[in-house]
């Protein structure tokens, strides 16, 4: 007669086989291995001599090595010296945020420990960026251990169409085109690529001139000219989102939003500094255009006030700032209970791009994922062989385990790639 424990083990392995032979084989072999633990923490930074598409590298990676040879990689940006120091401080100076010897699959417990540690000394900044990178690396490990991509671990679908808009700035240009001179060429190019939305900053020039304190009618018309050029060139084939970088006060924001009302704008992002939900609600009394906020917030606790303030709009976060993949999923789910869609800010590095696409395939209230054409087309392939590409205005996640990262061979041995061991058993 089969003993109860043996019966349970057989049943469990049979159930795991439903997910495919790779997962059941991995789990079966894992029974003979010692428990998974983190044995080394590394940071990876890049020489300022690296210039791709005219720009340097502003991101850094965190690598978590394990006793079973599995390595997870996360990312954050910018101010990398501070973020690297925060990773070291967690290991060497904290009482609750240490990583060496812990199980990287205990993702929720790790997040809670580190968050409570860093919140003790004011939440945010470099510590939150470090936590975000650590969390992304842990999810990468979990996917590799299970043999599944992250979106499948979260119950997502490979067949989901993940819409992207393209952020355009003169620093992130295509073919050298400038917003003030070449808007018809920019709009036509994006439409030809199948991209259905663009985001740019038509009023930032006025904000810099006036320090965000006031905007004149002439300056409003100058910003509206950018909108008109897009719509005169491609009609309604390219929706327009406007970014404001939190420059403005309430009267100026209302004036701008009212001027944009006839143009069927897709969203208004970060009109004000992010700290006052009631101020944003005042703006909604003067416009029907959705307000998008804000990659400047971190954790569900920051987003809660905006979500519950009856502003409507769109929740937007950056996985390398908000607390990682775990927190992004919670923020999206919380927004979904209020019928609020979510967007993902991805104007950072390549691992942010991979992670955002993985999560986007697993949530049911996705509005758009941000994309930057020269990033995924030119910059990210410098580091990876399988960068997700935008095709006909949408993108799909890799089907390989974890984040799906396929590093360029020999990347970590290169002289312009600086790998630093923070701690090791």
KESEKE-748674 format. One record per residue (C-alpha): residue in three letters; y, z, x. Coordinates in steps of 0.02 Angstrom, whole numbers, plus 50000, padded with zeros to 5 digits. Each point is the difference from the previous one (the first is absolute). Layout:
REM KESEKE-748674
alaYZX/...
//
This chain:
REM KESEKE-748674
unk500005000050000/unk501744995550065/unk501065015150040/unk501665002049912/unk501074997250156/unk499014984450049/unk500174993549823/unk501895002650006/unk500134991350169/unk499014984949940/unk501054999049843/unk501615001250097/unk499494986150120/unk499484989149854/unk501705002549921/unk500884996050164/unk499004983950013/unk500954993849849/unk501534998950113/unk499054988950121/unk498775002050143/unk501345003650128/unk500625015849916/unk498275007149965/unk499464996050179/unk501555008350071/unk499785015549894/unk498145000850040/unk500304998850187/unk501425012549987/unk498755013249947/unk499355000050179/unk501745001750078/unk501055015450029/unk501455002249878/unk501444988250026/unk501495007650091/unk501604994450086/unk499805000650190/unk501564991350063/unk501754996149935/unk501004985650073/unk501674992149968/unk500334981650035/unk501754993650035/unk500614983250059/unk501124994250141/unk501764995149954/unk499674984150097/unk498924993549857/unk501064988249896/unk499204990449856/unk501014989049884/unk501545006450091/unk499695018449966/unk499245015050089/unk498645011649936/unk500625015149903/unk498345007749946/unk498705011450081/unk498175003649963/unk498975015949991/unk498164998250048/unk498715013149951/unk498394999050102/unk498405008249937/unk498405006350077/unk499064985549918/unk501064986550083/unk500974995649842/unk501884998250028/unk501305000249861/unk501744993150026/unk501595004349904/unk501814995150020/unk501785005649976/unk501764995150055/unk501375001150064/unk500655013850119/unk498314999950083/unk500385012950134/unk500295013049864/unk498454994849901/unk498915000650157/unk500665017350039/unk499625005649821/unk498184994650021/unk499915010250160/unk500855014949921/unk498725000449859/unk498605001750126/unk500795011450128/unk501255010949905/unk499505000849816/unk498845012849923/unk499434989049854/unk500214981950056/unk498754998650142/unk498864984649998/unk498785001650145/unk498305005549941/unk500384996949815/unk499074988149887/unk501084984449973/unk499164996949832/unk500795015949930/unk501544989949958/unk500725010749862/unk499775016350094/unk500794992850157/unk501504993449904/unk500275016749914/unk499855010050162/unk501254989150094/unk501214998849854/unk500045018849977/unk500245002250187/unk501454987850013/unk500795005649834/unk500195017250077/unk501344992650114/unk500824987949874/unk499044985049933/unk500294982350061/unk500524990650155/unk498844997850148/unk498715012249931/unk499814989949839/unk499874983850098/unk498645007950108/unk499055006249847/unk500114982649922/unk499244991950155/unk498625013250010/unk499544997549818/unk499904981150019/unk498875002250152/unk498865011749902/unk499804987349860/unk499594986950132/unk498615011450064/unk499345003449825/unk499874981449967/unk499094996950164/unk498785014249967/unk499624993449826/unk499984981850051/unk501274995849864/unk501824994449996/unk501205013349940/unk500414991149838/unk498175000749949/unk499895018550042/unk501445002249877/unk499184989549865/unk501114984950027/unk499664981549981/unk499954986250128/unk500454987749863/unk501655008249957/unk501514988950026/unk501205010050108/unk501724992549972/unk501245000450143/unk501854997550013/unk500794994950165/unk501355010650079/unk501244989350094/unk501275006050127/unk500844990550141/unk498985010350124/unk498394995449908/unk500444981749980/unk498994984349971/unk500434984950108/unk501635008350053/unk500734998749825/unk501395012349958/unk500305007149828/unk501854996049994/unk499764981950055/unk498254994249953/unk499535007949834/unk499444983549919/unk498814996650146/unk499315017849994/unk499714999649813/unk499194982850004/unk498845005050142/unk499395015749912/unk499684990749837/unk499034986750096/unk498935014150070/unk499595005749823/unk501025016150019/unk500835004649836/unk501275013350051/unk501235003750140/unk500955015850048/unk501615000050098/unk501615010250019/unk501474990249929/unk501215014749997/unk499645008450167/unk501444990850085/unk501225007749876/unk499185017050020/unk500254999650188/unk501804994449981/unk500425013949876/unk498735013250053/unk499254998949826/unk501535008249922/unk500694985149904/unk499634981749962/unk501304987349949/unk499794986049875/unk500124987450142/unk498585008850092/unk498955000349842/unk500244981349981/unk499524997350182/unk498365009149969/unk499694990749838/unk500184983550092/unk498345003750087/unk499175002449831/unk500764984049931/unk499424989850149/unk498205005549973/unk500034996549814/unk500934983550019/unk498674994350125/unk498355005749924/unk500475006049826/unk498885013649932/unk498574996250119/unk500575013850119/unk500405017249930/unk501305010150096/unk499965018450048/unk501535007850079/unk499945013450136/unk501505011550026/unk499425012150137/unk500745014849905/unk501784995450049/unk500915002549835/unk500795013149889/unk499775000049810/unk501574990249948/unk499664986250127/unk498164999549956/unk500404998149816/unk501254986250037/unk498724990450104/unk498595002449874/unk501114994149857/unk500494984450099/unk498164996050032/unk499485002249818/unk500154981549950/unk498894994250144/unk498345007649941/unk499765009650162/unk498245006750030/unk500515017350066/unk501395009750087/unk499345009950147/unk500805015950069/unk501764998249930/unk500395018250042/unk499315012850120/unk498345005849933/unk500315018349969/unk500695000649822/unk498954993549855/unk501375004249874/unk501214988550093/unk498764985849983/unk499795003649816/unk501894997949980/unk499854982350069/unk498644995549874/unk501285002449861/unk500924984750066/unk498624987750044/unk498344993549938/unk499454995150175/unk498585011350062/unk500455012050140/unk498765000850145/unk499865016450098/unk499605004250138/unk499044998150162/unk501155013850063/unk499035013049901/unk498415008350063/unk498585007649899/unk499725000949813/unk501125015349997/unk501534989650047/unk499564986249878/unk499695011749854/unk501845002749958/unk500344981349992/unk498444996549898/unk500365013849876/unk501884996849984/unk499804986549867/unk500754986950116/unk498604987549976/unk500134987450140/unk498774997550141/unk499285012450125/unk499974993450178/unk499205008550150/unk499534996750180/unk498255005950047/unk500515003850180/unk501395011649938/unk499485007349832/unk498445009350060/unk498744986050020/unk498754991349889/unk499495015949910/unk501775003849948/unk500414982149954/unk498544999949877/unk500575016449922/unk501794993849984/unk499424984049915/unk498865009649881/unk501385012349956/unk501204985549966/unk498684991649893/unk499975014849880/unk501824995749962/unk499644981249991/unk501004997250159/unk499414986350121/unk499935002250187/unk500484989350149/unk499595002050184/unk501254998950142/unk499184991150148/unk501424995350118/unk499175009450143/unk498464996250101/unk498344991149972/unk498955015349953/unk501265004049863/unk499694982249936/unk498105002350002/unk500085017349920/unk501214994649863/unk498914985349951/unk498455011149994/unk500865012449884/unk500824986349896/unk498264993549956/unk499545017249933/unk501465004749887/unk500304993849822/unk501905001049994/unk500484988550143/unk501644990549985/unk500174991750170/unk499565002850183/unk501404996050120/unk499664986750131/unk500994993550148/unk499524982150045/unk500285000750190/unk499055016650008/unk498344994449928/unk500214982150064/unk500525003350181/unk500165018350048/unk498425008249935/unk498804986650067/unk500555005250175/unk498955015849973/unk498664995049873/unk498824985549970/unk499885001649811/unk501755003449933/unk500044998249810/unk501014984449960/unk501034996449845/unk499274985249905/unk500834993449843/unk501065015649984/unk498605012750012/unk498925008750129/unk498255007450005/unk499305014650103/unk498694997350136/unk498215003249945/unk499535008450163/unk499785019150007/unk501465012050001/unk501704992050018/unk499134984350061/unk500904999750169/unk499384987250126/unk500975003650159/unk500314986450128/unk498695001550138/unk500655010350146/unk501555005649906/unk499895018250054/unk499784995450184/unk501614989950009/unk501425006350110/unk501274998449859/unk498945010649883/unk500225018550043/unk498555011049946/unk500295018750020/unk498705013649975/unk500775014249902/unk498455011250000/unk498154998550038/unk498495011349991/
//
